């Protein structure tokens, strides 16, 4: 499988577009992904030029799921992008769009995620072959040892499904065990303490993390066995947990995904769900479903949310089309320029797959990086903002 990188040129196509625009679009079709919508309504539709890079390993499956619990992640370190794959850790220089991927450690190991502390890397592998989940390397992933504690071994269905690092203390880590709860280590994985006895969320739709500005706040978001959205939050580093469920305004049959924290207003939180956006203005104490869309155009599973690194009130959300990911499969991106209170569809990337789940969203200067089962895409932030602004502008009839 090849990796797909996309670097955008944005076009607004309307139903009455002149023929010259259509001809230009057809000439770019070989290098572009078109909107997955079958109708050209009076709304912005983006096309993004892309470059398909040959895989450095013929057996590499990139972001493709290796079973229901796999969600490989990526990290930007300086000018280098690292991605977890079914065949180990791979890296690419982001200053060279034509540069090739290079194998960067844990060769042949199916990875979920990793954390770094200097030359030390603690990696989380996908499959539980021999109950070996956590691998520690002292030489950037070239050699490694199994450091999985006994508490995570010898369980028939045990899985470690997430690994998170403290925003300022590299020694402090969290792991989520699907059947045992959330655990914390303060010595880079040497020992672990149990913080909760369960995690919310089915394996494909749950998140854990630290508040970026108040790391004593830890959250676990997802859905319960009755498909009700939940956020479990501790404000004291794990001693007392507060379960925020559907009584706080989440629509039923929904899921609360990754939380993003406003860079200058740490009490302002947003998260995506199934066709909706959840918002809190009081440090996660109360929530409301700020936006809820029943229309197909915006009924995606919104997995990942990020505030812009340089423009705090601009936010992005990436997800997958279709309530069950079966119809018109594509990757979708929304943009908000008012801190996440209103959202506008900004970009669609067509997919030839039956489903194409987004597994991560990161930023690199003026670009978004989106990791999906079909590969890695880059999208211009400026173009997303332009599309969002155009979509939010009133029509001539309403002015």
N, C-alpha and C positions, 0 to 999 in steps of 0.2 A: 504494500500500500504506500502511496506517495503522501508526502505532507503538502497541504495546500496553504500557501501564504497569500493573503490578499492585501493589496495596497491600493487605496481607493481613489477613484475618480467618480464624483457624484453627479448624477443626471436626474433632473426632474422631468418625468414623462407624463404627459396628460393625454386625455382621450383625443384631443384635437391637435396633437403634435404634428408638425410639418413633416413631409416625406423625407426631407433632407436629414432630419434628426433620426428617422427610422433607419435610413441607409447607414448613417454613422454607427448607430447601435448594432446593426447586423455585422458591420466590419469588425467590431470589438467583441462579438459574441464568443469567439474562440477563446478569448482571454478573460471573459466576464461571467459572473453569476447574475442571473436575472431575478426579479422578484418572483416568489413562488405563488403570488396571487394570480388567479386566472382572469381577473377583471381589472381594467385600467380605469379606476374611478378618479375623481378629482382629489387625489392625495399624492404626496411625494412618494416616488418609488426609486430606490437607489440601485445602481449597478456598480460593482466593485471589480476593478481589474485584479487578476490573480496570477500567481506564478506557481506552477506545480513543480515541486522539487523531488528528484528521485530519492527513494529511501536509501539510507546508508546500509541497510540490512534487508535482504529480500523477505525475511520473515517478520519484519517489524510491523506491528499493527497500530502504532501510535496511540491515539486516544480511544480506540475501539475498546469496548467493554470486554473484559475477560471473565464473563459471568456476571450475575446480577449485582454483586457487591463491589465491582471494580469502578473506580472513578479517578483515573490518573490526573495528577495536577502538574502545574508548571510554576517556575520561579524566574524572576528577572534579577540578575546579579550584575550590576554595572551595565555593560553593553552586551551581556550574554544572556540568552534565553535557555533555560534548562527545562526539559520535559521528561516526565516519568512515562515509560512505555512498557509494553509487554516483554521487551528484551533488554531492559535496563535504562540507565540515565543517558540522555542525549543532549547535546548543546549546539547552539548556533549563534554566530556573531550577528547581532541585530544591526550593525552599521553596514553590513553587506547583504543586500537582499538576495543576491545570486550565490552567496556562500553556501557550502554544503553543511549538513549536519555531521557532527562528530560524536563517536561513542565516548561517554564521559564517566563511566563507572558502573559497577554492578552489572557487568556484562551477562546477559541471558536471564536476569532476574526480573520477573514481572512486578513492577513497582506501582504503588499507590501514590506515595508522597515521600518527602525527605525533609530533614532540617540540617542546618549547617552551623558548626562552631569552629571557625578557623579551618583547619584541614580535616577536622572530624565531621563525619556525616552519619546521622542516624536515619536509616531508611525504613519505610514501612512497605513490605511486600504484599502483593495481592493474595496469592493462594496460600492455604494453610498446610502445604506439603511438609509433613513432619512437625506441624504446629510451630513453624519457624516464621515469625511475623516481623520481628525487629532485628535489623542488621546494623552493626556498628563498624565503621571504617575510620582508620586514623590516617589514611593516605588518599583522601579524595575519591574513595570508592573503588580503588584498584584491588585492594584486599579487604576482607571484612570477616566478622565473626557474628554468630547468632547470640543475641543478648535478650531473647524473649524470656521474661520472668515466668516462673512456674504457674502463677495464677492464671496465665493465659494459655496454658497447655492442657492437653488431655481432656478437652471438652469436645464432644462429638460435633457440635455445630458452632463452635466458638470462632468468632471473626473479630479482628481489629480493623475498623473501617475508616479511621481518621487519625491524623497526627498533626498537632498544631504547636507552634513555638511562640513563646512570650514575646511581645513587641520590643522589649528593651533588655530582657535577661535571657540570653541564649541557653542557659542551663535549665530553664523552666519550660516544661513541655506538658501537653495534654494528649491523651489518646482516648478514643471512644471505642468501647467494646460493645458489640451489638447485643450481647446477652449479660454483660456484667456492669455496664455503666461507664461513667467518665472517670478517668484516672489522671493523676498529676505526678510529675517527677520534678524535683528541684535540683537534681544532680545529673542531668543529661541522660536519663534513662537507666541509671544504675539501680535505683529503687523507685517504687510507685506506691502512691496512696490512693484509695478509692474515695471519690467525691460524691458519686450518686450510684444507685443500684440499677439504673436503667438509662437508656438513651431514647429520646423521642425520634420518631421517624423511621419509615421503612428504609432499607439499605440504599435506595436510589434517591432519597429526598430527606436528608437530615444534615445538620451542620453543628459544629462546636467551634468556639473561639473566644478570644480575649477581646475586651473593649480596647480599641487602639490607643486611647488617651487615658483610660482608667482601667489598667489591666487587672485590678482586683475584682472587676466585674467579668464574669464568665457566663456564657450562654450555651444552651443546647436547643436548637430549633428543629421542628419537624412536624410529624403528625402522629396521632395515637392509633391504636388498633381499630378504632371506629372512624378513621380518616378525618378526625377533627384536628385543626391546626393548633400547635402549642409552641410556647417559648418558655423554657425553664431557665431562670436567671438567679445567680448568686451575686450579691454586692459586697461580700466579705471574704472573697477568696475561696469559697466552697463550703463554708460552715452552714449557712442557711440558704435554702433554695426557694424561689417563688415561682409557682407554676401559673403561667398566664395562658389560659385556654380560650375556648370559643365564647365564653361568657363575656370576653372583652371586645367582641365585635368581629371575630373572624367568621366568615361564612362557612357553613358546613361543607364537608367533603373538600377540604383544602389542605394546604401544607405551607408552612412558613420556612423559607429557605435562608440563604446566607444573609446576615445582617451587615449593613454598612453604617458607619458612624460619621456624622458631619465633622469635617476637619477643624472648624472653628467654633462650633456649637456642639459639644459632646453629649448634650442631652437629646439631640435630634437624631433618631435612628430610622432607617428604612430597610425593608426586606421585600423580596418578591415572593409570589405564591402562584397559584393556578389561575391565571387570568386576572390577577389583582396585585395591588401594592399595599403593604402594611406600613403604618407610620406611627411613631411615638415622638412626642415633644417633651416628655418628662422622664428621660433617662430609663425608658423601658417599663415604667410603672403601669401605664395604660396605653392601649393600642386602638387603632381604628383602621378599617379597610378604606384607605383614602380613595382608591380607584378600583372599580370592579367592572370588567367588560364581559358581556355575554357574546359580543360579536366575534366572529371567527378571526377577524384580522388581528385582534389583540388577546386572544384566549390562550396564549402560549403558557408553558411552564416557565416562569421567570426564575431561573436558578441563582444567578450571580448579579450583584449590585456593587457599584463602585462610585465614590465621589471623585471628581476630577482632582488630580494632584495639584493643579495650579489655580483652578477656579472653583472654590468651595461649594457654590450653589448649583454647579452643574453635576449631574449624575447620569450614570449609564446603567442599563439593565440588559442582560443577555439571557436568552432562553430558547426553547424549542417549540415549533409550531404544533398545534393540535392538542386537544385535551387529552388524547391518549397517544399522541405522537404518530398517528397512522395516516392522516390525510394531509396532502400537500406538505410533506416533511420539509422543513427548512430551519435554518438558524435565524433568529430574529433579534434585533437590537432596538431598544427604545432610549430616548434621551429626555432629560428634564433640565430646565434652566432655572427652576425656582425651588431648588432644594428637595426635589422629589414630590412636590405637591401636585403637579400635573405632568403628564407624560404623553409623548407623541412618538408614534412608530417612525423610526428613522432609517432602518435598513433591513433588508431581507437577503439571505444567501440561500439560493436554491440547493437542495440536496437530492442526489439520486438514490439515497438510501431509504429504506422503509422507515427507519427512525435515525435521528442524528443528534444524540444528546450532547449538550454543552457540559464540559467537565471543569472548565476554569475560565476566569477572566482576569487579566492583568493589564497594566499600563506601561508604556515605554515612551516617554516624552510626548509627542503629539499623536501617538497611535494607541489604539486598544489592541490587545492581543487576546484572541478567543481560541480556546482549545476545545475541539469537538471530536466526535468519533471519526469524522472524515478528515481531520487534520487541524492545522493551526492557521488562523486567518489574522491579518492585520487590517485595521480600518482606521481611517483618518477621523480624529476627534472633531476637527473643525468642520468637516463635511457632515458629520452627524448633527452638530449644533445647527448648521445651516438648514438641514432638513427639518429638524425639530422646530426651528423658528418659522419656517415656511408653513409647516403644518398647523402651527398655533395661530397664525395670522388670520384675522377674520376675512371671510370672502367678500368680494365687492358688493354683493347684495345686502350684507349685514353691516357694512360700514356706515 
